[in-house]
Amino acid sequence: MADEPLRILYLAAEVEPFARTGGLAEVAGALPRALRALGHDIRVATPCYGHIDADRWQLRRTEHHYTVPLDNRSEEAHILTGALLNSDVPVWFIANDRLFGSPELYLGEPDAERFIFWARASLEAARAMDWQPDVIHVNDWHSAIVANWLRTSYRRDPFFRDVAVLYTIHTLAYRGVFGQRVLEIAGIGEYGFIAHPDLPHLHRMVDLMSRGIYYADIINTVSPTHAREILTAAYGEGLDPMLRDRRDRLFGVLNGIDPDRYNPATDAHIAAPYDASDLSGKAAAKAALQSAAGLDIAPQVPLFGFIGRLNEQKGLGLLQGSLELLLSHHRIQVVVLGTGEDRYHHWLAAMHERYPRSVRPFFTFNEALARQCYAGSDVLLMPSLVEPGGTNQLIAQRYGTLPLVRATGGLADTVQDLNTYAGTGTGFTFAAAEMQALYGTMVRATELYRHAGLWQAAMKRAMITDWSWDRTALRYDELYRRAQASRNTRRPRSSYGADN
């Protein structure tokens, strides 16, 4: 790396394996390790939730106890230190029994106070430990207020004055919207609301995500296509006018997967090992999944898998409209793994009753069964209406299972539609969020499955594609440099009422 290594403070409300409800935790547990491999000095700061077992994770209680201003009082914080799994990346666990003694990660209305405290305590932890960052990387609404502070109350603080901020939006729909008292809790009441002519709600409430967007030096979301999508009203969750204002600082960076963790050659959860040079174990993995699901052991029948939430956003409405039609005309099998809305539970249960040897839902989630589904399926269904990034399609490719996706967000960026004449492509894509489009694409996959040579060639292309975090880390390195270069530049004159 030509440039000097950076000191990066990485704030995440969830970090795998310590605390997880969604994809943020997996990113926070993997990306810092890849950045460390590039030579950066990176520290991760996260809340010390009540369920985190200090002995299990070999956390060390430090001597650093300090107070953090919160509303009209102070709260005590102390730091426990550990490391990311299988790495030397330090993790600072910010502890406060009143606010984070509960085992639950999220509590609803109290979360404004809880995460403002944690974000402020994370900044002050750097000062307490005399470790001055070059860049602070904040994620989602939980730590977005940091970008606001560094432009307002911390603006003249010599310890933080030159620190750049990168703000990553993982899920735009979760914005952290609270009442106006939050400004007082955060100690920025004197600066008032953000005013925007096209976003009247910002005059009446505190939208923490919008403050990250407005104040950060650089903003990114988790795929290039989604970075363009959120500039529109259809995907912008009501913040598209502000995102368009800042489009010159908005980028998309794809997430990655750990190629050692997701490796069919060494995965102990699957029936037989295999890799791109020897696919024979894939047949055994498929037979094992068919057996576990109570389906016919039929290698000639294409097996479609689905892993994820059973809701409208994940495309279950499209699947509901197309699956029965497909079953009436083609011999296929379907395994579904996940939980979600009752209507889809009832529908899948009814489909299993009608087609017991062809359709099997598992209304649960566990890692072992997910790996068996990745390895044993021929096609992974992801007909999502919205998918900012997604990692299931990356894991599927690693296991030689061809993704069938709607071309939106990260799915459009990571699955190349098959072209058998050109010998290119790693899956099947369709554009329109319509049942007929999904149905036609599933038929195309079913027909192609009859041609074993073409299918195996596509499997091998998918399996050797590099989706490692190393590639992702290089892109983030570029954005950190951009954030540093722009940290002292002021945005063009705008209609915003907040201090700039």
N, C-alpha and C positions, 0 to 999 in steps of 0.2 A: 504494500500500500504506500503510495507516494506521499500522502499527507501524514502529518503527525497524528499519533493516536489521540483520541478524545477521552475526557472524563464525562461519562454519561450517567445521569440519575434517571432511572426508569421506574415510573410509578404505575402500578396496576392493582386494582382492587381484588383481583383473583390471580393466583399463581399456582400452576400445577407443580407438584402434587399436593400442595398444602391446602388449597381451597379452590373449588371449581363449581360453576353452574353452567358455563358456556365456553365458547371458543377463545375468549380473551385469556383464560387461564392457560390454555395450551400454547398460545403465542408467547405469553409472558414467561412460560417455563422453558421455551426453546430459543426464541430470538436472541435474548441476551447471551446465551452460550455461543451462538454463531458470531455475535459481535465481539465477544471476548476472543474468539479464535482469530479475528482480524487484528487483534492487538489492542483493542480499546479497553480502558479501565471503566467497567460498568458496574453499578450497584443497583439492585432492585429494592424498592421500598413497597411494603404491602401491610395491611392491617394484621394484627395478631388476634385473630378471631378465637372465641372461647373453645372451639373444638380442636384447635391445633395443639398437638401433643409435643411439648418441648423436649421430652426425653426421647420420643420416637425419632424426631428429626434432628436430634443432637444440637438443639439451640442453646446458645450461651447468653446468659443475662449480663449485659454490660453495666458499667458504672455510670452510664449517661442517663441522668434523670433531669428533666427540664420542664418548664411550664410553657404552655401555648395559649395565647389569647383567643378567647372564644366568647363572642357576644360581649357582655359587660363583666366577665370574670376570666379566670385562667383555669386550664385543665392540665394535669400532670401527664407527661408522656415518659415512657422509658423504652429503651431499645434492646431487643434480643437479636442476636445475629446467627445466621445459618448460611447455607449455600444451596444453590440450585442443584437438583439431583444430578449426580455423576459429573460434577463440574466444580470449579473453584470460583464461580461467580457469587460474590457476597449478596445475601439478602438481609435487609433490615426489616425486622418485624416491629411495627409500632404498636405498643401496648397501652391500653387504658381500660381498666376493668369496667367502669361505668358504661362506656360507649361500645366496647368490643368484647365484653365478657360473655355475651350470648354466643351460642354455637352457630346461629343463623348468620348468613352473610348479609341478607337484606331484610329490613324491618318495616319499610314503607316510609311514612312521614318522618320518623326520627333520622332517616338516612342523610338528610341535608346536614344536620349538625354532625353526625358521625363522620361523614367523608370530608367535610370541610376541616374538621379537626385533624383527620389523618393526613390530608394534603398539606396542611400548614405544619404539622409535626414532622412530615417527611422533609420539607425544606429545612426546618430547624435542626433536624438530625444531621444534615450535611454540615451545618455550622458547628454543631456540638462535637462532631467527629473531625472537624478541621479538614474537611475534604470538599474542595470547591469545584463544582461541576462546570464543564464548558457548555453542556446541553442538558436540558431536562426534557425527557420524553414522557408526555402524559397521554393517558388512554381513556376514551369514553368520558361520560359526564362526571364520573366520580372524582377525577383529578383536574377537570377542565379549568377550575377556578385558579389554578397555579398560573396559567397564562395571563389571567386578569390581574393577579397580584403583582406580577413582575412588570406590568405596565403602569401600575398605580402605586399601591402602598409600599412595594419593594423597589420602586424605580430608582431611588437614589441610594439604596443600600449598597455599599461598596462590595459586599460579598456576592451579591446577585446581579449587580448592575449590568454586567456584560454577558450574562447567561442567555443563550438562545433557547427557544421553546419549539418543539415539534409536537403537534397534536394529532393523534391517530383516532379516527372515527371507525369503530368496529361495527356498531349497530346504531344507525341514525335514529331509529324509532324510539330508543330509550334515551330521553333527553335530559332527565333530571330537572323537572319543572316543579318549583316550589313557590310559596308566597313571598312577599316583599321583605319579611323579617329576615330572610336569609342574608340579605345585604348587611344587616347589622351583625348577624352571627359571624359573617366573614370579615367584618371590620372594614367594609368598603361602602358603607351607607352614604358617605359624603360625595361619592362619585355618581350616585344615582343609577337610573336604569339606562340600558342601551335603547336609543331611539332609532327607529327605521320606518320610513313611510309605508313600506309594504308588509311590515310585521307588527301590527298594532298590539299584539299580545305582549311584546317585550316592554311596553310601557306600564304593564299592570302586574307582571309576575317575573320571577327570576328563572330563566331557562339557562341552566349551567352549560349545556353543550354549546349554545349560541355564543357564550362568552369565550369558550375555547376557540371557536371558529373565528371570532372577531379579533381576539388579542394575540393568537399564536403567530410566530414568525413564519412557519410552514405548517400546512395541514395535509393530511393524507387519509385516504380510506383504503380498503383492503383489496382493491383491484382497479386497474385502469378503466375498464368499462363502467364500473360502479361510480368512479369519480366523475365520469361524464353524465351518468344517469341522474345523480343527485342534484344536478343543475336544473332539472326539470321538476315541474309540479307533481308529476306522477310518482317520483321517487324521493323528492326532497323533504318529505315529512314537515312541510310548512316552513322550512328554513332555506329553500332554494334561492330566494332573492339575496340573502346574505352570502350564500355560497357562490352565486354568480358574481357578486361584488369582489370576492376574493379568489376568483378562479385562477388568477396568475400565480397563486401560492398553493393551489390544490393539486395533489398528485395521487396516483393509485399505485400501491405496491402489493403484489400478490404474497399471501402467506405461503409457507412451505410445510413439509412434513419431515419427520426424522426417518431417514432411510434405513437406519439400524433397527428402530422400533417396529417399523412396518416393513417386514422383509419375509416374503413367503419361503425363502430358503432356510430360515432359522426360526420361524414362528411356531412356538410350542402348542398353540391353540388349534392348529389345523391338522388334518388327517395325514398329510404327507408333504414333504418339502418339494419345492420346485423353483425354477428361475427361468429367465428368458432363453437360456441355452438348452434347457431340458424341462419341457412343460408337462411331462407325464404325471407328476403329482397333482396337477390341477384336476384331472379326472377323478382321482381318489377324494379330493376335497369336495368336489361336486356330489359324488355319491354319498359322502358322509353327511352333507347338508340335506340332501333329499331324504335320507334315512331319518335324521333327527326331526325333520319337518313332517314325516309321515307321507311323503310324496312317492310316486313311482320312481324306482331307480332306472332312469332312462337317459343315457348319455346323449342320445340324438335329439332330445327335446330341449330347447333353449330355456334357461332358468333366469328369470328376472328377479333381482333383489331390490329392496327399498330399506334404507336405514335412516331414521330421523323422526322428527316430530310429525304427528298425524294432524296436520292443520291445512288451512286453505293456502297459506303462504308457501308451503312446501309442494303445492300442486296436487293435493289429494282430490280436489274437486275435478281436475282434469282427468286424473286417473280413474276416478269413480265413473266418469262418463265413457271411458274408452275400454276399460278392462273386460267388462262382460261381453262387449261386442267382439273383442279380440278372442276371448275364450270360445265363443260360439263358432268362430271360423278357423281357428288355428290351434294346434296343440302346443301349449306353452305351460310353464309353471311359474308361480310367483311366491316369494317369501318376503314378508314384511316384518320389520323389527322396529318397534317404537311405541310410544304412547302419545295421546293428544286428545282431540275433541271427541266427545261421546258419539257424535253422529258417524264418525269414521270408524270408531270401534264397532258400532252396531253393523255398519255396512260390511266391514271385513269379516266379522263373525258370520254374517249371512252368506257371504261368498264362500267361506270355508265350508259351511254346511251344504251348499249346493255343489261345490267342486272340491271335495275333501282330498282328492289325490292330486289336485293341481294348485290349490291356493292354501297357504298356511300363514296366518298372522301370529306373531309373538308379541303380546302386549306387555313388553318389558324392555329393558336394555341392560346388557352386561357385555363387558369387553370381549370375553371368550366367544360368545355367540356372534358378536359383530365381526370378529376376525373370520369366523367360519363362513359368515355370509359374504364377506369380501372375497374370500378365496373360492367358495363353492358356487357363487353366481357366475353366469356368463355375461350378464348386463346389469349395471347398477342404475336404477331409475332415479333421476333428480329433475322432475318437471316443474321446478320452482317458479313461482310468480316473481319472487324477489330473492336474490341470493348474493349479498355483497361480495363475499369471497368464496367460502366453502372449502372444506378439505376432504370431504367424502369422495369427491371425484378424483382427487389426487391419490388417495389411498387405494381406490379401486384400480386405477391404472397401474400402480405398483404391484398389485396382485393379478394383473392380466385380465381384469374384469372391465369390459368396455362401458364407459359411462354413456347414458342416454339422457341428455339434458336440454332444458330450454336455454336458449342463448341469451342469458342475462347475467349481469355482474361478472363475478369471477368464473362462472361456468363458461361464459363466452370466451374468456381469456385463456382457459386451460384445457378445453376440449376441442380438438380440431375434427371437423366432420369428415367421415371416411369418404375417400374417393378411390374406389378399387382400381380404376383405370390408371390413375397416376401413382398408385401404391402409397398414398398418404392418408393421414388421419388416425385418430386414437379413440374415436367414439362416434356417437350419433347426436346431431343437434337439430332443433327446430326453433322457429322464431315466435310465431303467434301463440299467445296464451289461450289456445282453443283446443277443445277435446279432439277435433278432427286432426289437428296437427300432431298431437301426441300419438293418436291412434295410427296415423300413417307412418310415423317414425318407428313405432314398435313393430309394425308389419315389415318395414324395411329391414330392421334388425333380425326379425324372425326368418325372413327369406335369405339373408346373407349367411345366417348360421349354418345353412345347408352346405355351404362351400368352405370346407374345413381349411383348405390352404389359405384362402383369403382371410379367414377369421384368425388363424394363428399368426399370420403376418401382422395383422393389426394388434393382436395381443402383445407381440414382441416389441412393436413400436411404442406401445403404451408403457410397457414395463421398463424400458431403458430411458424414458424421458426423465430429465433431472428436475425434481420438485423439492430439492433439499433447501434447508434454511440458509445454506451458504450463499446461494443466489439472492435470496431475500435480503440478507445482511448487507451485501454490497450495495443494494439499492438504498437501504436506509442510511448507509454511510454517505451516499451522495446527498440525501435530504438533510442530514445533520450539517453538512458543509454549506448547503444552501441557507439553512436556518441561521447559521453563524454569519454568513455574508449579509443577510438582510435584517439582522436583529436591531440595528440602530437606524434603519430607514423608516420613514413615516409613510403611512398609506396616503394615497391621494385624498384631497379634500372631499368629504362625503357629507351625507345628511345625518350621520350618526350624532347623537347628542353626548355620548360618553367621551371621557378623556382619551386622547390618542397618544 
